[in-house]
Structure formats: structure tokens, C-alpha cells
Amino acid sequence: MRRGGTKRARATDALVWRMSDYAETSAVVALLTADACIGRAMAKGAKRLSNGFKGPLDRGVLYRVRFGRRGEAGLAQLHSAVLLEALPSLRREPARFAVAALVMEVAGDLMREGEPCPDLFRLAVFTLKVIDTAPPERLGAAAAVFLARAVELSGLGPELNRCVACGAELAGGGRPLLSAAQGGVRHRTCGHAEPGARGATRPLLDLMERIATEPPARALATPWPEKGLRGLRRILADWLEQVLERRFRTAAPMERELGRLSGPDSSRGPSFA
């Protein structure tokens, strides 16, 4: 540690997650990183066109940053940010922007400040790169793969093969209930009615399990049925909302944009009631 309590500046890859104004030209930025999950820093002059960061900082952009901390209680000082991946298409097309916004929101909510989470960080970066370049018809698959893998990596995945109420294996077919309150699926006849429990077909649960355990690149290369991917996105977003006890602001706008890509009929997903 340097004289005066300032820690040595360290370098790490980072995604700008959130920015809030500070004075006229500066900002407080929240960075998703592999080594500290969420790092918060003061970026002086970040809103100027000409600054030490070689241009304005922007959300959903990958940088190599250097920052340190002044004192034990102060905000980190963002010393530099070198552009690694601009991902320009995320800001040019509404559907790509909507999917990227969901990825950033979910990743930010699953990461915990100060705790290393390299796998989840790499998954978010990988998915944003895919969204930036993938054909429009693959954007829905990218969102579904991200959600399934993020749930698995965060340790919040549901029990899918045994009833969490009675412990018996679930038979093929039928529509068991997916209960966030109990941590997985249960028979409809086990336990009392839960407002948050959702019905899901066995094929949909099997799809969730397969995608969650596949390497992301392989999962994206597999031609999953579009109807199944829509159902998977919705049930995974619903699961995370219940587990985290918050609503994702980006989930509904994303589904609307993906629906516009495929036409009005495709935007109607299966019922989970």
C-alpha cells in the first residue's frame, strides 16, 4: 500500500454495468469484473468527449480498466479504460439492445460485490459478443442459453428430477409445478397451492437441464425448437425473479422485440399456468 492509504492501481477486464452522473462531467460507474464481480469507481471527466478514457464510457462495452482506492471508505478512482470490444451492433438494432440489456441486468443482479465470479463474467462477455454478431433469428437462442447457464453457474438452479415435497422421482409426461419457494419441481398433488408456482411440461424441464449443462458455444450451435426457447426464457426469468425477489425491467421489452423479429404469432409463448 502506498503512503496515505492508497492501494496500488490494478488492471482487469470490465463491462460497464451502470453509470450515474456526478457533477457536470464525471460519473460514478459500476463495473462487472471477473475478479471482484462489481466494482464501483469514480470516473472523472467520463462524460467529456476528450478525456483520459479516450472517449465517453458506455454501458455494455468491454474495457481493460485500471483503478485503485483512496482510503478504506472512499470510492475507487478509475484511472484508465482501454477499449477491448465496442460491440457496436448492440446499440444499432432494438432487438440486440433488448437482449443485451437483459444479459447485463441479470448478470449484475447475480454477481455479488467483492466476490470473484469469473465464469459468470465470461458467460456475460461471450453472450454479448454473440448478440453483437449473430443472425437476428439466433438472438432468442442466445438469451435462453445465457439464462440457463447463468442460473446454473450462480447455484440457483432448481431441482428438476425429484419432487422437492415428497422426494419421489418425477414420472415422464404431466405438468409438474416449478416452485421457487421450495427450490424445484413438485407433484401437483404434493403440498398446498402456492401463488408463485408455475406449471411446466416435462419436455420443457428436460430442455432446461440440457441447455444448462452444455458449453454455451455448443448449446448455441444446436437447433433447439423456437417454441421451447420462448418457453424456457419466460420460465427462467420468472424463476430468477422469484428467487431474487425482484422484477427484471428488461424481460418484457426483450420478448416484445424478439416477437417482432419472428412475427405476431411467434410472440405468444406457451402457457405455464
Short mmCIF file of the C-alpha atoms (twelve columns), coordinates in Angstrom:
data_MODEL
# 
_entry.id   MODEL 
# 
loop_
_atom_site.group_PDB 
_atom_site.id 
_atom_site.type_symbol 
_atom_site.label_atom_id 
_atom_site.label_alt_id 
_atom_site.label_comp_id 
_atom_site.label_asym_id 
_atom_site.label_seq_id 
_atom_site.Cartn_x 
_atom_site.Cartn_y 
_atom_site.Cartn_z 
_atom_site.pdbx_PDB_model_num 
ATOM 1   C CA . MET A 1   0.000   0.000   0.000   1 
ATOM 2   C CA . ARG A 2   1.262   3.455   -0.861  1 
ATOM 3   C CA . ARG A 3   1.763   6.300   1.590   1 
ATOM 4   C CA . GLY A 4   -1.542  7.831   2.645   1 
ATOM 5   C CA . GLY A 5   -3.529  4.605   2.356   1 
ATOM 6   C CA . THR A 6   -3.949  4.490   -1.436  1 
ATOM 7   C CA . LYS A 7   -3.840  0.982   -2.833  1 
ATOM 8   C CA . ARG A 8   -1.836  0.251   -5.934  1 
ATOM 9   C CA . ALA A 9   -3.922  0.565   -9.118  1 
ATOM 10  C CA . ARG A 10  -4.874  -2.805  -10.546 1 
ATOM 11  C CA . ALA A 11  -5.901  -3.798  -14.057 1 
ATOM 12  C CA . THR A 12  -8.816  -6.014  -15.009 1 
ATOM 13  C CA . ASP A 13  -11.299 -6.575  -17.829 1 
ATOM 14  C CA . ALA A 14  -14.639 -4.972  -17.092 1 
ATOM 15  C CA . LEU A 15  -18.084 -4.350  -18.502 1 
ATOM 16  C CA . VAL A 16  -19.657 -1.020  -17.673 1 
ATOM 17  C CA . TRP A 17  -22.895 -2.024  -15.974 1 
ATOM 18  C CA . ARG A 18  -24.344 1.234   -14.686 1 
ATOM 19  C CA . MET A 19  -23.426 4.901   -14.728 1 
ATOM 20  C CA . SER A 20  -24.760 7.748   -12.625 1 
ATOM 21  C CA . ASP A 21  -23.947 11.421  -13.046 1 
ATOM 22  C CA . TYR A 22  -21.523 13.095  -10.680 1 
ATOM 23  C CA . ALA A 23  -21.123 16.835  -11.151 1 
ATOM 24  C CA . GLU A 24  -21.178 18.084  -14.746 1 
ATOM 25  C CA . THR A 25  -18.543 15.946  -16.418 1 
ATOM 26  C CA . SER A 26  -17.865 12.995  -14.123 1 
ATOM 27  C CA . ALA A 27  -19.718 9.786   -13.294 1 
ATOM 28  C CA . VAL A 28  -19.832 7.001   -10.772 1 
ATOM 29  C CA . VAL A 29  -19.588 3.725   -12.689 1 
ATOM 30  C CA . ALA A 30  -20.448 0.195   -11.635 1 
ATOM 31  C CA . LEU A 31  -18.218 -2.330  -13.377 1 
ATOM 32  C CA . LEU A 32  -18.784 -6.052  -13.765 1 
ATOM 33  C CA . THR A 33  -15.401 -7.744  -13.475 1 
ATOM 34  C CA . ALA A 34  -14.143 -11.296 -13.161 1 
ATOM 35  C CA . ASP A 35  -12.100 -10.755 -10.014 1 
ATOM 36  C CA . ALA A 36  -14.412 -8.599  -7.900  1 
ATOM 37  C CA . CYS A 37  -17.814 -9.047  -9.585  1 
ATOM 38  C CA . ILE A 38  -18.998 -5.494  -9.079  1 
ATOM 39  C CA . GLY A 39  -16.526 -2.681  -8.642  1 
ATOM 40  C CA . ARG A 40  -17.686 0.888   -8.133  1 
ATOM 41  C CA . ALA A 41  -15.437 3.738   -9.123  1 
ATOM 42  C CA . MET A 42  -15.309 7.468   -9.694  1 
ATOM 43  C CA . ALA A 43  -14.615 8.291   -13.345 1 
ATOM 44  C CA . LYS A 44  -13.581 11.942  -13.508 1 
ATOM 45  C CA . GLY A 45  -14.319 13.541  -16.868 1 
ATOM 46  C CA . ALA A 46  -16.108 10.417  -18.132 1 
ATOM 47  C CA . LYS A 47  -18.805 12.443  -19.927 1 
ATOM 48  C CA . ARG A 48  -16.349 14.595  -21.854 1 
ATOM 49  C CA . LEU A 49  -15.672 13.726  -25.483 1 
ATOM 50  C CA . SER A 50  -11.978 14.292  -24.800 1 
ATOM 51  C CA . ASN A 51  -10.791 12.650  -21.594 1 
ATOM 52  C CA . GLY A 52  -8.290  10.204  -20.149 1 
ATOM 53  C CA . PHE A 53  -10.516 7.285   -21.207 1 
ATOM 54  C CA . LYS A 54  -10.135 8.089   -24.940 1 
ATOM 55  C CA . GLY A 55  -13.836 8.895   -25.308 1 
ATOM 56  C CA . PRO A 56  -17.058 8.663   -23.274 1 
ATOM 57  C CA . LEU A 57  -17.616 5.478   -21.300 1 
ATOM 58  C CA . ASP A 58  -20.652 3.462   -22.362 1 
ATOM 59  C CA . ARG A 59  -22.719 0.628   -20.901 1 
ATOM 60  C CA . GLY A 60  -22.297 -2.864  -22.321 1 
ATOM 61  C CA . VAL A 61  -18.786 -2.153  -23.625 1 
ATOM 62  C CA . LEU A 62  -15.773 -4.262  -22.672 1 
ATOM 63  C CA . TYR A 63  -12.746 -2.347  -21.385 1 
ATOM 64  C CA . ARG A 64  -9.410  -3.064  -19.820 1 
ATOM 65  C CA . VAL A 65  -9.527  -0.778  -16.793 1 
ATOM 66  C CA . ARG A 66  -7.157  0.291   -14.071 1 
ATOM 67  C CA . PHE A 67  -8.483  1.527   -10.776 1 
ATOM 68  C CA . GLY A 68  -7.443  1.773   -7.152  1 
ATOM 69  C CA . ARG A 69  -8.947  3.004   -3.887  1 
ATOM 70  C CA . ARG A 70  -8.181  6.082   -1.850  1 
ATOM 71  C CA . GLY A 71  -8.626  5.290   1.843   1 
ATOM 72  C CA . GLU A 72  -10.656 2.427   3.242   1 
ATOM 73  C CA . ALA A 73  -14.086 4.011   2.807   1 
ATOM 74  C CA . GLY A 74  -13.703 6.046   -0.399  1 
ATOM 75  C CA . LEU A 75  -14.762 5.172   -3.915  1 
ATOM 76  C CA . ALA A 76  -12.177 3.644   -6.195  1 
ATOM 77  C CA . GLN A 77  -10.631 6.039   -8.689  1 
ATOM 78  C CA . LEU A 78  -10.908 4.858   -12.286 1 
ATOM 79  C CA . HIS A 79  -7.502  5.703   -13.733 1 
ATOM 80  C CA . SER A 80  -7.885  4.430   -17.307 1 
ATOM 81  C CA . ALA A 81  -10.182 2.430   -19.574 1 
ATOM 82  C CA . VAL A 82  -8.802  0.910   -22.772 1 
ATOM 83  C CA . LEU A 83  -11.427 -0.260  -25.250 1 
ATOM 84  C CA . LEU A 84  -11.338 -4.015  -25.942 1 
ATOM 85  C CA . GLU A 85  -14.714 -4.719  -27.560 1 
ATOM 86  C CA . ALA A 86  -17.037 -1.910  -28.664 1 
ATOM 87  C CA . LEU A 87  -19.911 -4.273  -29.620 1 
ATOM 88  C CA . PRO A 88  -21.468 -1.552  -31.821 1 
ATOM 89  C CA . SER A 89  -24.448 -3.554  -33.100 1 
ATOM 90  C CA . LEU A 90  -25.899 -3.697  -29.591 1 
ATOM 91  C CA . ARG A 91  -26.777 -0.010  -29.926 1 
ATOM 92  C CA . ARG A 92  -27.946 -0.070  -33.542 1 
ATOM 93  C CA . GLU A 93  -30.771 -2.596  -33.517 1 
ATOM 94  C CA . PRO A 94  -33.615 -2.659  -30.962 1 
ATOM 95  C CA . ALA A 95  -33.715 -6.452  -30.633 1 
ATOM 96  C CA . ARG A 96  -29.971 -6.744  -29.990 1 
ATOM 97  C CA . PHE A 97  -30.131 -3.866  -27.496 1 
ATOM 98  C CA . ALA A 98  -33.067 -5.503  -25.678 1 
ATOM 99  C CA . VAL A 99  -31.332 -8.888  -25.337 1 
ATOM 100 C CA . ALA A 100 -28.070 -7.244  -24.250 1 
ATOM 101 C CA . ALA A 101 -29.952 -5.194  -21.650 1 
ATOM 102 C CA . LEU A 102 -31.382 -8.382  -20.133 1 
ATOM 103 C CA . VAL A 103 -27.930 -10.011 -20.047 1 
ATOM 104 C CA . MET A 104 -26.458 -7.004  -18.234 1 
ATOM 105 C CA . GLU A 105 -29.344 -6.753  -15.767 1 
ATOM 106 C CA . VAL A 106 -29.332 -10.453 -14.876 1 
ATOM 107 C CA . ALA A 107 -25.525 -10.645 -14.638 1 
ATOM 108 C CA . GLY A 108 -25.432 -7.584  -12.400 1 
ATOM 109 C CA . ASP A 109 -28.099 -8.997  -10.099 1 
ATOM 110 C CA . LEU A 110 -26.430 -12.407 -9.815  1 
ATOM 111 C CA . MET A 111 -22.943 -11.063 -9.122  1 
ATOM 112 C CA . ARG A 112 -22.084 -10.053 -5.554  1 
ATOM 113 C CA . GLU A 113 -19.794 -7.139  -4.850  1 
ATOM 114 C CA . GLY A 114 -16.320 -8.202  -3.812  1 
ATOM 115 C CA . GLU A 115 -16.804 -11.896 -4.645  1 
ATOM 116 C CA . PRO A 116 -14.903 -13.363 -7.633  1 
ATOM 117 C CA . CYS A 117 -17.174 -14.841 -10.294 1 
ATOM 118 C CA . PRO A 118 -15.038 -15.410 -13.407 1 
ATOM 119 C CA . ASP A 119 -17.349 -17.984 -15.011 1 
ATOM 120 C CA . LEU A 120 -20.402 -15.751 -14.874 1 
ATOM 121 C CA . PHE A 121 -18.376 -12.785 -16.138 1 
ATOM 122 C CA . ARG A 122 -17.023 -14.807 -19.067 1 
ATOM 123 C CA . LEU A 123 -20.540 -16.026 -19.861 1 
ATOM 124 C CA . ALA A 124 -21.852 -12.440 -19.977 1 
ATOM 125 C CA . VAL A 125 -18.987 -11.298 -22.227 1 
ATOM 126 C CA . PHE A 126 -19.395 -14.322 -24.505 1 
ATOM 127 C CA . THR A 127 -23.146 -13.738 -24.818 1 
ATOM 128 C CA . LEU A 128 -22.768 -10.029 -25.601 1 
ATOM 129 C CA . LYS A 129 -20.277 -10.867 -28.360 1 
ATOM 130 C CA . VAL A 130 -22.727 -13.406 -29.792 1 
ATOM 131 C CA . ILE A 131 -25.594 -10.896 -29.671 1 
ATOM 132 C CA . ASP A 132 -23.407 -8.342  -31.461 1 
ATOM 133 C CA . THR A 133 -22.759 -10.584 -34.475 1 
ATOM 134 C CA . ALA A 134 -25.380 -13.366 -34.573 1 
ATOM 135 C CA . PRO A 135 -28.110 -13.524 -37.222 1 
ATOM 136 C CA . PRO A 136 -31.333 -11.971 -35.884 1 
ATOM 137 C CA . GLU A 137 -33.065 -15.352 -35.740 1 
ATOM 138 C CA . ARG A 138 -30.473 -16.597 -33.215 1 
ATOM 139 C CA . LEU A 139 -30.907 -13.800 -30.684 1 
ATOM 140 C CA . GLY A 140 -33.656 -15.638 -28.799 1 
ATOM 141 C CA . ALA A 141 -31.453 -18.713 -28.507 1 
ATOM 142 C CA . ALA A 142 -28.597 -16.580 -27.138 1 
ATOM 143 C CA . ALA A 143 -30.889 -15.178 -24.430 1 
ATOM 144 C CA . ALA A 144 -32.186 -18.639 -23.473 1 
ATOM 145 C CA . VAL A 145 -28.695 -20.147 -23.295 1 
ATOM 146 C CA . PHE A 146 -27.458 -17.246 -21.184 1 
ATOM 147 C CA . LEU A 147 -30.331 -17.530 -18.697 1 
ATOM 148 C CA . ALA A 148 -29.984 -21.309 -18.360 1 
ATOM 149 C CA . ARG A 149 -26.213 -21.169 -17.861 1 
ATOM 150 C CA . ALA A 150 -26.401 -18.150 -15.526 1 
ATOM 151 C CA . VAL A 151 -28.883 -19.937 -13.278 1 
ATOM 152 C CA . GLU A 152 -26.605 -22.978 -13.179 1 
ATOM 153 C CA . LEU A 153 -23.383 -21.027 -12.519 1 
ATOM 154 C CA . SER A 154 -24.955 -18.976 -9.756  1 
ATOM 155 C CA . GLY A 155 -26.052 -22.084 -7.874  1 
ATOM 156 C CA . LEU A 156 -29.708 -21.053 -8.077  1 
ATOM 157 C CA . GLY A 157 -30.833 -23.819 -10.404 1 
ATOM 158 C CA . PRO A 158 -33.982 -25.753 -9.454  1 
ATOM 159 C CA . GLU A 159 -34.181 -29.464 -8.666  1 
ATOM 160 C CA . LEU A 160 -35.734 -30.896 -11.825 1 
ATOM 161 C CA . ASN A 161 -35.836 -34.673 -11.397 1 
ATOM 162 C CA . ARG A 162 -37.319 -35.330 -7.961  1 
ATOM 163 C CA . CYS A 163 -40.331 -33.877 -6.227  1 
ATOM 164 C CA . VAL A 164 -38.999 -31.426 -3.631  1 
ATOM 165 C CA . ALA A 165 -42.024 -32.177 -1.429  1 
ATOM 166 C CA . CYS A 166 -42.094 -35.995 -1.303  1 
ATOM 167 C CA . GLY A 167 -38.666 -36.894 -2.759  1 
ATOM 168 C CA . ALA A 168 -40.052 -39.287 -5.383  1 
ATOM 169 C CA . GLU A 169 -38.760 -39.246 -8.939  1 
ATOM 170 C CA . LEU A 170 -40.986 -37.426 -11.396 1 
ATOM 171 C CA . ALA A 171 -42.535 -39.703 -13.996 1 
ATOM 172 C CA . GLY A 172 -42.414 -38.784 -17.667 1 
ATOM 173 C CA . GLY A 173 -45.171 -36.578 -19.022 1 
ATOM 174 C CA . GLY A 174 -47.553 -34.487 -16.991 1 
ATOM 175 C CA . ARG A 175 -47.114 -30.873 -15.877 1 
ATOM 176 C CA . PRO A 176 -45.357 -30.691 -12.500 1 
ATOM 177 C CA . LEU A 177 -45.194 -27.397 -10.658 1 
ATOM 178 C CA . LEU A 178 -41.960 -25.410 -10.533 1 
ATOM 179 C CA . SER A 179 -41.769 -23.883 -7.061  1 
ATOM 180 C CA . ALA A 180 -39.171 -21.237 -6.251  1 
ATOM 181 C CA . ALA A 181 -40.280 -21.288 -2.616  1 
ATOM 182 C CA . GLN A 182 -39.364 -24.994 -2.339  1 
ATOM 183 C CA . GLY A 183 -36.390 -24.950 -4.723  1 
ATOM 184 C CA . GLY A 184 -37.575 -27.107 -7.608  1 
ATOM 185 C CA . VAL A 185 -40.354 -29.172 -9.130  1 
ATOM 186 C CA . ARG A 186 -43.062 -30.951 -7.211  1 
ATOM 187 C CA . HIS A 187 -46.097 -33.068 -7.993  1 
ATOM 188 C CA . ARG A 188 -49.304 -31.095 -8.250  1 
ATOM 189 C CA . THR A 189 -50.726 -33.287 -5.512  1 
ATOM 190 C CA . CYS A 190 -47.837 -32.615 -3.105  1 
ATOM 191 C CA . GLY A 191 -48.119 -29.613 -0.869  1 
ATOM 192 C CA . HIS A 192 -50.530 -26.708 -0.844  1 
ATOM 193 C CA . ALA A 193 -51.231 -24.180 -3.561  1 
ATOM 194 C CA . GLU A 194 -48.505 -21.546 -3.978  1 
ATOM 195 C CA . PRO A 195 -49.152 -18.228 -5.715  1 
ATOM 196 C CA . GLY A 196 -45.721 -18.285 -7.349  1 
ATOM 197 C CA . ALA A 197 -45.659 -21.919 -8.509  1 
ATOM 198 C CA . ARG A 198 -45.720 -22.421 -12.286 1 
ATOM 199 C CA . GLY A 199 -46.675 -25.454 -14.315 1 
ATOM 200 C CA . ALA A 200 -44.115 -26.721 -16.823 1 
ATOM 201 C CA . THR A 201 -44.140 -29.699 -19.155 1 
ATOM 202 C CA . ARG A 202 -41.541 -32.425 -18.780 1 
ATOM 203 C CA . PRO A 203 -40.062 -31.638 -22.251 1 
ATOM 204 C CA . LEU A 204 -39.521 -28.022 -21.193 1 
ATOM 205 C CA . LEU A 205 -37.777 -29.090 -17.983 1 
ATOM 206 C CA . ASP A 206 -35.603 -31.519 -19.962 1 
ATOM 207 C CA . LEU A 207 -34.676 -28.686 -22.335 1 
ATOM 208 C CA . MET A 208 -33.723 -26.511 -19.362 1 
ATOM 209 C CA . GLU A 209 -31.478 -29.222 -17.949 1 
ATOM 210 C CA . ARG A 210 -29.790 -29.963 -21.279 1 
ATOM 211 C CA . ILE A 211 -29.012 -26.342 -22.124 1 
ATOM 212 C CA . ALA A 212 -27.856 -25.550 -18.573 1 
ATOM 213 C CA . THR A 213 -25.209 -28.278 -18.710 1 
ATOM 214 C CA . GLU A 214 -23.970 -27.728 -22.290 1 
ATOM 215 C CA . PRO A 215 -20.984 -25.478 -23.061 1 
ATOM 216 C CA . PRO A 216 -22.504 -22.204 -24.330 1 
ATOM 217 C CA . ALA A 217 -20.976 -22.426 -27.825 1 
ATOM 218 C CA . ARG A 218 -22.276 -25.965 -28.311 1 
ATOM 219 C CA . ALA A 219 -25.699 -25.049 -26.938 1 
ATOM 220 C CA . LEU A 220 -25.954 -22.142 -29.383 1 
ATOM 221 C CA . ALA A 221 -24.985 -24.372 -32.305 1 
ATOM 222 C CA . THR A 222 -27.813 -26.813 -31.516 1 
ATOM 223 C CA . PRO A 223 -31.108 -26.197 -33.402 1 
ATOM 224 C CA . TRP A 224 -33.469 -26.096 -30.418 1 
ATOM 225 C CA . PRO A 225 -37.191 -25.644 -31.194 1 
ATOM 226 C CA . GLU A 226 -38.120 -21.966 -31.122 1 
ATOM 227 C CA . LYS A 227 -41.285 -22.581 -29.113 1 
ATOM 228 C CA . GLY A 228 -39.237 -24.370 -26.466 1 
ATOM 229 C CA . LEU A 229 -36.727 -21.499 -26.311 1 
ATOM 230 C CA . ARG A 230 -39.508 -18.963 -25.792 1 
ATOM 231 C CA . GLY A 231 -40.963 -21.044 -23.005 1 
ATOM 232 C CA . LEU A 232 -37.526 -21.540 -21.464 1 
ATOM 233 C CA . ARG A 233 -36.739 -17.807 -21.449 1 
ATOM 234 C CA . ARG A 234 -40.001 -16.993 -19.759 1 
ATOM 235 C CA . ILE A 235 -39.873 -19.675 -17.121 1 
ATOM 236 C CA . LEU A 236 -36.206 -18.974 -16.279 1 
ATOM 237 C CA . ALA A 237 -36.797 -15.225 -15.990 1 
ATOM 238 C CA . ASP A 238 -39.813 -15.938 -13.787 1 
ATOM 239 C CA . TRP A 239 -37.740 -18.341 -11.650 1 
ATOM 240 C CA . LEU A 240 -34.967 -15.802 -11.103 1 
ATOM 241 C CA . GLU A 241 -37.427 -13.043 -10.315 1 
ATOM 242 C CA . GLN A 242 -38.954 -15.176 -7.581  1 
ATOM 243 C CA . VAL A 243 -35.625 -16.360 -6.173  1 
ATOM 244 C CA . LEU A 244 -34.105 -12.856 -6.181  1 
ATOM 245 C CA . GLU A 245 -37.407 -11.253 -5.135  1 
ATOM 246 C CA . ARG A 246 -37.304 -8.559  -7.786  1 
ATOM 247 C CA . ARG A 247 -38.640 -7.893  -11.270 1 
ATOM 248 C CA . PHE A 248 -36.443 -7.669  -14.336 1 
ATOM 249 C CA . ARG A 249 -37.333 -4.465  -16.166 1 
ATOM 250 C CA . THR A 250 -35.789 -5.758  -19.385 1 
ATOM 251 C CA . ALA A 251 -37.545 -9.144  -19.713 1 
ATOM 252 C CA . ALA A 252 -40.867 -7.997  -21.199 1 
ATOM 253 C CA . PRO A 253 -39.303 -5.467  -23.637 1 
ATOM 254 C CA . MET A 254 -36.913 -8.175  -24.848 1 
ATOM 255 C CA . GLU A 255 -39.746 -10.593 -25.587 1 
ATOM 256 C CA . ARG A 256 -41.629 -7.883  -27.490 1 
ATOM 257 C CA . GLU A 257 -38.601 -7.147  -29.672 1 
ATOM 258 C CA . LEU A 258 -37.919 -10.829 -30.312 1 
ATOM 259 C CA . GLY A 259 -41.596 -11.273 -31.183 1 
ATOM 260 C CA . ARG A 260 -41.337 -8.510  -33.800 1 
ATOM 261 C CA . LEU A 261 -38.455 -10.338 -35.452 1 
ATOM 262 C CA . SER A 262 -40.498 -13.506 -35.903 1 
ATOM 263 C CA . GLY A 263 -43.969 -12.092 -36.479 1 
ATOM 264 C CA . PRO A 264 -47.018 -11.638 -34.246 1 
ATOM 265 C CA . ASP A 265 -47.866 -15.304 -33.853 1 
ATOM 266 C CA . SER A 266 -44.449 -16.307 -32.552 1 
ATOM 267 C CA . SER A 267 -44.510 -13.779 -29.721 1 
ATOM 268 C CA . ARG A 268 -47.167 -15.809 -27.963 1 
ATOM 269 C CA . GLY A 269 -45.395 -18.325 -25.792 1 
ATOM 270 C CA . PRO A 270 -46.874 -21.442 -24.171 1 
ATOM 271 C CA . SER A 271 -48.914 -21.135 -21.034 1 
ATOM 272 C CA . PHE A 272 -47.277 -22.131 -17.726 1 
ATOM 273 C CA . ALA A 273 -50.416 -21.893 -15.644 1 
# 
